[in-house]
Amino acid sequence: MPRNSGADNSPVRAPRPHSPAPPPRIDRLAPVSFRHRYGRFAAASEAEWSDWRWQMRNAVTTVDELKELLPLTAAESAKIGETAAQWHFQIPPYYFSLIDPEDPFDPVRLQSLPHPDELDRTDDDAPDPLSEDSDAPVHGLTHRYPDRVLFVTTSFCAMYCRHCMRKRHWNPFEPQKTKDELEAMYGYIAAHPEVRDVLVSGGDPLMLADEHLFEILRRLSQIPHLEIIRLGTRVPAYLPMKLTPEYARALAAAAGGASEKPTALWVNTHFNHPRELTPEAARACEALLKAGIPVNNQAVLLKGINDDGRIVMALCRELLKAKVRPAYLFHCDPIRGVTHFRTSVRKGLEIVEYLRGHLTGFAVPTYAIDAPGGGGKIPLHPNTIVSWGEGHVVLRNFEGVLVSVPDGDPPARALPAGERPRTPYDSVANLTQAPGALVPRGNKRLARRPVQAGENVIPLARGVHLPIVDE
Ligand SMILES: *Cc1c(COP(=O)(O)O)cnc(C)c1O
């Protein structure tokens, strides 16, 4: 692909005085296709529309096409052009059609259209803050964790996410690894029996020629100690028509059928907003699942797109309906060209705290930050341990209820009925001793229990009553 001059040689620019990004809309969380609003796309036949090659041939890649499709002012299109000269773009008609042409802050638009803030630089951004390349013993392969490696196959994607964590790979652009490079990558894994899991990523490996990818999967599955292969792909989100049942079965066969020892194939995909979970996207996930390939989602927390608990909640629910497990919610890293999407750790914690209790337990993604310098993913959890003392630990549940839970060995002597071990001094734990819990007023769960008339208490369990306290 013809690409422009090196991103790293561009001059350092002071961040623009940002007009504050509006918070993401929470009134429109269902997927809608605006295809009828884009004449050029509406005119395509159904056969063309559902042909991924037609989608790629007709992908939007120039500012002139954008001007035709969206109401852009001259100043806006000039800025987009300036940005695109450094950070290219490509949007298949299917994905483009999820953009509301009237909404400049549409979540699909913000993920796919160049934005001048991409040219900003801040002191703490870097092309490769996670040191993926420094931790690469051979080109294309990052060995960071003891038992698994990242295996980067291509720079090519159907759509270039504006928040791409590997924006440094856009230029120089590597369409695919050479034969020799791949041999070195297989060789490294073969020589390291501790590696049992390989994460085949990119770019998007599902954009490689079928036979090329199948060959990679076959070669990997022949390595005796390799147990699982994970494919990192956004095809279900931006080009779902490519994931036909036949293609999914061929992927599973390439990973599982080449040796006596089948290698388990998994897919990590990447949906960030519930509006991306269209019936087509769900069908692509279904094709993988029916081929025996489990699908996990890795979302990124993005300012102005999904930095609201209600949006992430809706995303996780839509993923569950498509039988895709929300695995990770990644904090947005300080990557050059992406910094304008970063939000606070506080926001991320607020979101996962909101999900807990209100959403199917296993659908709460692990919120994690990838440590600069190659420290790896560090999960972040809201605090649920309020106090830890002798004989008990005070915990906070999703409702804000504080409960004291006995901890450690059972006491040597039986305590009188209803009494709990106490610390010999004032402590947070003693707050909860007599009733066993402190409950904020208005607790809906306990309000569902029968209240004894005239008593300002709620029966918590047989023989245990809670006084209602103010928050
Ligand atoms: C994310 C990542 C992995 C996989 O980590 P999991 O937590 O197992 O998904 C492996 N290697 C590198 C370098 C990574 O960044």
The ligand as a Gaussian input file, in Angstrom:
#p B3LYP/6-31G(d) Opt

LIG

0 1
 C       -2.338000      -8.949000      25.864000
 C       -1.151000      -9.697000      25.586000
 C       -1.142000     -11.092000      25.692000
 C       -2.350000     -11.876000      26.111000
 O       -2.760000     -11.552000      27.426000
 P       -4.072000     -12.238000      28.010000
 O       -4.296000     -11.561000      29.334000
 O       -3.770000     -13.685000      28.143000
 O       -5.174000     -11.991000      27.045000
 C        0.044000     -11.743000      25.415000
 N        1.147000     -11.075000      25.057000
 C        1.177000      -9.741000      24.965000
 C        2.436000      -9.059000      24.599000
 C        0.024000      -9.007000      25.212000
 O        0.030000      -7.663000      25.091000

